[in-house]
Amino acid sequence: MLVSYLRNLIICRTCKSSNSILILSDKEKELIKKDLSRFSFDFLLENMSYLREVNENLMHNFSPQTAFDSYVLKSILYLEQNNNESEKNK
């Protein structure tokens, strides 16, 4: 579900006419529009990479909870790092 949502965000960010690619309810479109303003394209791509890593870990019988915790931590650290870099550039 999360991978699908990130995929939809990336498609909406990159395609002018995402309606021809995605079939979304009005509520989903509204949520995506809101989230697009919150997340950078780099963040979305990085999160897809993190989720791929979680999937690989699960295929090797890695603990699901540990894999998910790692994903959440990496996402938070990415946001904090970018936030600190943005503040330095001001």
Secondary structure, DSSP 4 states (H G I P E B T S, - for coil): -HHHHHHHHHHHHH-TTGGGT----HHHHHHHHHHHHHS-HHHHHHHHHHHHHHHHHHHTT--HHHHHHHHHHHHHHHHHHHHHHHHHT-
